[in-house]
Amino acid sequence: MKRIVTVFLACAAIATTMSARQVQLKSPDGRNSVEITTDGEISYTLHRDSKPITECNRLSINVDGTEWGKSQKCTSVKRRSVSQSLTVPVPRRSLEVADVYNEITLSYKGYNVEFRAYNEGIAYRFVSCSKKADKVNGETVNFNIDGNAMTYTQLTNRMQQWFEYNYTERRFASLPTDSLIILPMLASVNGYQVLFAEADVYDYPGIYLRRNGSGLFGDFAYYPATERPEDKGNKIYVDKREAFMMQNAGCRTFPWRVVATYDSEKELLSSELIWLLGSKEDSGADFSWIRPGKVLWDWWNCWNVYGVDFSAGINTDTYRYLIDYAARHGIEYLLMDEGWSAPFDLLTQADGVDMPAICSYARERGVGILLWTKWVNLDRQMTEALDMMQKWGVKGIKVDFMDRNDAKMVDFFERTAAECAKRRLMVNFHGCYPPDGMRRRFPNIMTREGVYGLENNKWSKRVTPRHDVMLSFIRQYPGPMDYTPGAMLNAHIERFAAIHDEPMSQGTRSHQVALYVVYESPLQTLADSPVHYDLNPDSRDFIKEIPTVWDETIPLAGKLGEYVAVARRNGTKWYIGAINGTNAPLHLDLDISFAIDGAKRITTHADGKNAARQAKDHIVKSTTKIEPTLSIDMARNGGFAAIIE
């Protein structure tokens, strides 16, 4: 899994005196510089190219009533430099990822504080060195930034929610003080794109940020004391919380607090910093069995198949039809969403559904079955249900409705990933918080929701082309997202209607097709009905050719909320994807010189001449003429995709 290129260790224990109150850490390229105050209250200031990015007046963690990071002397400083190349078991953006950083470890009585400086940002975390450490009663996290900085945030007013919102775009000083900010959060500071995030969260609550004056302060959901059923028992919400965030700390690492820095928006498209900060795979773990691929889905299109000789719905005949369709078109998986089991019992199949027969039928045709579950059922029946699914030959699960990120829920994510890994099951988390690097330790976590995605088109008009562009820079930054693209009914906003049983998308057909290149998900959904795909075979067949994992990613162009263009390689083929988030036509000249050496053909899926009027208008064509500069024209809210082979 890891190929070390070079590792240079320079570990030096330095006795700290009363006068040694500050240390400096720089990134390998020297552009990011962190000045850290080590004694008394720990604080730091981050500069990029000598320009201020953020400062933290105080960072601390309260363990058993003692404030770590306050009123203590640093006893030693150790430095380390690492340069290595890591192989990603389930590659999202690249098969090989450079892991290059400088690190400093500050030692105190009972704990350490680690800082890392990468060329693309910095991160810090607390490390407990005390076996007696028990309850974490709180953590102080704060980032001070320029009040005039433009921010891009998802805001909520509660800690029990589904982490699915549009992005607000406003100056930092005008952010509401009574709202919680969901990470990752992006801000434009001193000409740089600065992203605040977290990584390596285990048995600990995820963090929110809240503006208070000139600073952002961490806020956390404390450990549940009492819980109650919600939404007819489909979810469990917290009535009352304890006075602590987590307990039984012992010797452990705590989550990384991340400030990533980039010169331009498009650089956000190639980063794997959150994955790099995640914990390594458990010793001896085997994930060679994982098979990424496309997923045919029943729920978004409401099981709408017609022109058949059976009653479509949640029944064995419909699932056999979908399996046949997937097999015929080389679609690796069928996701059977809600309805296949009893509402509150995974061990009981719904009337008209024969799971052993369905799984046997799928296995004979080379199609894997993925099953949807509510977390309340899975948590209660995990061993029995997963054993049953493994016996059937199921390949993975989709877990839904968690809607929380307190330590108890984070622990559920870890237990689910671990138990599924034992049974060679892949995992798709829905109704959940955004990724935090857990997929490095558990590569069977293939994708997550935590995104205001295409499913919302069934009841909302808020999934706009501009929103699609914003997602590619911010939500997609920490890890794969299950946006579930693939709509064949496409309309501009003036013609769009939120229809639950016959959903459509905003923007052009080529916009939808391009999402298969722009968006990352090792399990990538085809959300629409097979009937609609058969009515649009050129779009269907183009989508079929696009992989779901990538050996290399090269950002081509991007501007927040307006447009994004990216090139990705799988094997010897290159794929280009671009989407327009504006209500005006857009021309881009893209440098693809790196992709044309030895290329014989380019096939494109582009907006048609009338796509500005009729969003479904598109044209697919191939040519052997390939130029180093690819000139593309996208209609308003349009898109473009290409395959170079």
Secondary structure, 3 states (H helix, E strand, C coil): CEEEEECCCCCCCEECCCCCCEEEEECCCCCEEEEEECCECCEEEEEECCEEEEEECCCEEEECCEEECCCECCCEEEEEEEEEEEECCCCCCCCEEEEEEEEEEEEECCEEEEEEEECCEEEEEEEECCCCCCCEEEEECEEECCCCCEEEEEEECCCCCCCCCCCEEEEHHHCCCCCEEEEEEEEEECCEEEEEEEECCCCCCCEEEEEECCEEEEEECCCEEEEEEECCCCEEEEEEECCCCECCCCCEECCEEEEEEECCHHHHHCCCHHHHCCCCCCCCCCCCCCCCEEEEECCCCCCCCCCCCCCCCCCHHHHHHHHHHHHHCCCCEEEECCCCEECCEEEEECCCCCHHHHHHHHHHCCCEEEEEEEHHHHHHHHHHHHHHHHHHCCCEEEEECCCCCCHHHHHHHHHHHHHHHHCCCEEEECCCCCCCCHHHHCCCEEEECCCCCHHHHHCCCCCCHHHHHHHHHCCCCCCCCCCCCCCCCEECCCCCCCCCCCCCEECCHHHHHHHHHHCCCCEEEECCCHHHHHCCHHHHHHHHCCCCCCCEEEEEEEECCCEEEEEEEECCEEEEEEEECCCCCEEEEEECHHHCCCCCCEEEEEECCCCCCCCCCEEEEEECCCCCEEEEEECCCCEEEEEEC
